[in-house]
Amino acid sequence: MSASRIARDTGPKPTPDAATRTTTGSAQKPEAGRPAPSAAPKALLLAALLVAAFNLRPAVAGLGPMLDDVRRGLHMNAAMAGVLTALPSLCFALFGLLAPRLARRIGPAVTVCAGMAAIGLGLAARALAPDSAVFLLLSAVALAGIAVANVLMPVVVKRYFPDRVGPVTGLYSMSLSVGTSVAAAFAVPLTNALGGSWRVGLGVWALAAALAVVLWLAQLALQRRDSTPQPSGSASAPGTPITRSRTAWLLAVFFGLQATAAYAAMGWLPQILQDAGISATESGLLLAVTMAVSAPLSFVIPSLAARRPDQGPIVLLLAVLGLVSYAGLAFAPAAAPWVWAILLGIANCSFPLVLTLIGLRSRTGEGVARLSAFAQGVGYLISVPGPILVGVLYQREHGWYEPLALLAVLMAVQAVVGRRAGRPRSVEDELGQ
């Protein structure tokens, strides 16, 4: 689906009072005071969304293959490296919770633009860091920008593409997956092509963030109303704490468990394969395959989910594939590593699915902002111990049976929680709004 087609499909309709149908079967009308932008700004907004999504993972995925070089270059000890691996989830949780407040004050588009600027600044500056502490601090700047954009992407989609939540979520999820796989696959080759310095190899990703800033500034110039505070008094305006919503908690736990699985795969899959006798080069390629296979599915799955009143069956299917992959990696990792990598990549499509659920489980943009901040903030906090505990179990056992058993148990819990979160309802109904 092209950007121009989406822009035409979501542009002003001949009958502006016509209700837009949601997957829960209720009619959804444009929010008061939110006139839809014309087709040209919408096409630019979609392009800005896609480039921004591309920037949401290279800061993390591009660091993993080069971590040994970074540690040696900065004389980073193992404890500091452990903090560095846990830093993304911590920053995504803490800074993501601030995103709705910023969006209410300066507008979601301005906030996303500022997030892209923080990513670019953090990536460029950390490449010049003289020591480990400064590197961590500047990494946190980039991760703060990612956290803000993480939370507000579903908000922008809900606000400007209310009748295309599934397809547009799918497009930016696909772009995010492409950014992840490109960073994982090309971090080392790109560094070598640029002279072999890890500083240049890490800093070059700031160029993609700079492009995103340019696109968002152009979007703001064409669509000035994005920079104004959201009107108060909406049905989802802050009042009743979202913590009273059962669906919000289900989504938060679901988000946290799928993030645990994704970060465990990103951090440990190459080691699992290398311990099975697979070369470092092939294991890196298999990690890239795991990340890349989710790219096309990240578009397909949200579109399918948005057409269904109940997304639970999709949750269960992805969990089953994840369990099969864990079983294969535990008992026969070298027998069919490409199969296990592909299945794991498909299972990791729970990420675009939960983003779609966040957009579908609230009726308003403000509601999506609160739900997105809560689900991602709490979810990322839940995900912090998982990859660390996997490492602890691996170090104790010097094998992968116990770590993979832990991940399998968490995947089973994820299936149960996600199945319940996929039931058709809205947080406003649960909060009496």
Secondary structure, 3 states (H helix, E strand, C coil): CCHHHHHHHCCCCCCCCCCEECCCCCEECCCCCCCCCCHHHHHHHHHHHHHHHHCCCHHHHCCHHHHHHHHHHHCCCHHHHHHHHHHHHHHHHHHHCCHHHHHHHHCHHHHHHHHHHHHHHHHHHHCCCCCHHHHHHHHHHHHHHHHHHHHHHHHHHHHHCCCCHHHHHHHHHHHHHHHHHHHHHHHHHHHHHCCCCHHHHHHCCHHHHHHHHHHHHHHHHHCHHHHCCCCCCCCCCCCCCHHHCHHHHHHHHHHHHHHHHHHHHHHHHHHHHHHCCCCHHHHHHHHHHHHHHHHHHHHHHHHHHHHCCCCHHHHHHHHHHHHHHHHHHHHCCCCCHHHHHHHHHHHCCHHHHHHHHHHHCCCCHHHHHHHHHHHHHHHHHHHCHHHHHHHHHHHHHCCCHHHHHHHHHHHHHHHHHHHHHCCCCCHHHHCCC
